[in-house]
Amino acid sequence: MGRLGGDPIQRLMSLMFKAHPWHGVSMGDKAPDIVTAYIEIVPTDTVKYEVDKESGFLKVDRPQRFSNYCPVYYGLVPQTYCGEKVAGLFGKRAKRKGMVGDGDPLDICVLTEKTIPHSDILLTAIPIGGFSLADGGEADDKIIAVMKSDAAYGEYKDIADVPITLIDRLQHYFLTYKQAPGTVEHKVEITSVYGRDEALKVIRASHADYRAKFPELESLWPAGMAER
């Protein structure tokens, strides 16, 4: 999951230094059906963390508002970028023109029965759907996935299998999570909830956007992903 390719120098570097979770970790050779997820937030966190794009370290983004905790494990899919192709899919789905990607890695929410005490970890996830979330005219899709082999959620194949109460909690979190005290309110809306097939399209599009954005990192891309 964390390999950096077949080049001997890259393998040596991966042993000597911590890989950048966005660029230096493979999204997985079985992507988009099974992906690596880098977890930035766990449900007990009282502040929102996110990866610093330059250094790869986790940084504090903002405090969670009051008791608004993220109800699931939340992070990013490595080697993805929300650009033109992700925005194009969003625009078709929502029947909107002029959408742009938010310029960040693709977000992922992972369902599991297990208690994971801290973030800054990798896990293997199976996408089952997603939210079409628009933030001020930017496409900010949220992929919903289950942790591979999870006893409670591992048999879920599509977002329709997820209890509606959990979907409602997730939607409420994302509609309110940027309402930090003293900040200007963001116009956030969820235009639709989609299933597994659309989620796989979004992951493919986000990797294509990543390849276009960072062509110099071609040696790190998972083999065959572009053809899937």
N, C-alpha and C positions, 0 to 999 in steps of 0.2 A: 504494500500500500504506500510506503514511503520511499520507494526506489527512485533514483534520479536518472535512470537510463543505463545503457550498456557500456558507456565509455568508462575506462579505468580511472581517469582523473575525476570524473563525476562521482564514481563510487567512493573514491578516497575522500573527496570533499564531503560527501554525505556522512562519512564516519567521523570526520574531524569537526564538523560544524553542524549546528541545528539548521534544518531546511526551512526556508521561508514557507509558511503554510499555504500561501496563495499560489506561489510559482514553483516551489521546489518539491511539492508533494504531488504525486500522480492522482488524477481524479479516478483512476481505476481502469484496468484493462477490460472490464466488463461494462463500462459506462456506455450508454446512460441507464441500462437496466439495473445495475448495481454500482453505487458510487461511494467514494471516500467522502466523509463529512468531517470538517474541522469545526469543533464545538467552541464557540465563544462565550455562551451564556448557559447556565444551568438554572432550573427553577428557583433555587434558593438565593440567587444573586439579587442584591438590593440596588446594584448599579448596572448599567448596560456597558458591557465591554465590546470592543471591536478590534480587529487586527489593524495595526498601523501599517499602511501600505508600503512605506519605505523600509522600515526595519524588520517587520514581521512579528514584532512583539505585540502582546495584547495591551491595549490602552483603555482607560476609562473614557467612555463617550459622554455619558450623562447619568445622573441618578434616576432610578425608576420613580415614577410619580406615585406618592403615597403607597398603597398596597398593590400596585399594578405590577405583579410579578409575571415573568414569562412562564406559561404553563408547561412548556416542553423544552427539550434541548435544542439550542438554536445556534446556527453558525453559517458556514459557507461551503460551497463546493469548489475545491481547488481547480485552477486552470479554467475558470469561467469568467466572463465579463458581460455585463448587461449593456449592449450597444445597439447598433442598427438592426440586427436580425431579431434580437429579443423584443425590441420596440415594435418591429413590424408584425410579429406574432400577436403582441398585445393589441395593436391597433386593429387587426383583423377580428380578434376575439371580441373587443369592446366596441367595434365599429366607430373608431375615433381616428382622426387624422392629426398629424403633427406630434405624435408621441416620440420621445427620445428615451434611450436607456439611462439608468441612473449613474452609470460609470463605475459601478462597484462589482465585486464578485457576486455570483448568484447565491441568494440566501436559501437556507434549508432548515426545516423544522423536523426533528426526529422523535418519533414516539417509541417509548420503551417502558417496561414495567420496572426496570432496574433503577436504583438510586446511584447516580454518578456524582460524587461530591464536589468536583471542581471542573472547570473548563480547561482549555489549552490541551485538548486531546483529539485523537483521530478515532473514528469508528466507521464501520461499514453499514451503509444504509440502502434500502430499496425504495425508490420513489413510487408513490401511489397517487399523487395528485398535486394540486397547488391552488394558490390564491392569485387572482389578477389584482394586484395592489398598485394603485396610482398615487404618487406623491408629488403634488404640484405639477402635473403634466409629464412626470417621468415614470417609466415602467420599472417597477420594483417587485417583480414576481417573488412569491414565497413558495418554494417546493415543500410538499408534505411527504415525509418518508417514514418508514419503520426501520428499527434497527434489525439487521439480519439475525435470524434465529431467535428473536425475542419470543418468550413464552406466551405473553399476553397479546402482542400486536403483530407478531411475525407472520401470521397467516393472512393478514389483511392484504388484499390484492389491488384494491382501488379505494379512493377516498369515500366512496359510498358505504364502505364497511365501517368507517369511523363513527362512533356515537355522535349524534348531532350536538349534544351538550359540549363535547370537546371542541367541535368545529366552532360553535358559538363563542366559547372562551377564547380560542385563538383569534377569531375575527375581532372580538372586543379588544384584545391586547394590541393588535396591530393598528386598530383605529384610534387608540389612545396613547400609544407608547412614546410618542414624540411630544406629549403635552407636559414637558418639564416646567417646574415653577420658574417664572420670570422670562420665558422664551415666547417668541411669536408662534402662534398656533399654525401648524402645517395643515394644508388641505389634503387629507389622506382619505382614500375611498377604496373599497373592494368592489370591483365591478362584476366579478364572477368567481365561482369556485369550479375548478376543472379536475378531470380524472387523470388516470395514469398515462394514457396515450398522449394527451396534450403536455403533460409534465415532461415526458421523454423528448418531445419536440423542443420544449423550452431549454432543456439541458443541452441538446445538440446545438441549438442556436447560440446559446451562451458560450459554448466551446468554440464555435466558428467565429464569434465576435472576439474571443480571446486570441485566437490564432491570428486574426487580422490586426489586433492591437499590439501583440507582442511576437512578431514573426522571428525575432532573434532568439526566442526560447524554443524553437522547433524541436531540438534534440530531447526536450523533456516531455513532449506530448505523448500520451498513451498510444501505442501502436494500433493503427486501423480505425481510430475514432472518427476520423474525417470521412471515412467511407460508410459509416453506419447510418 
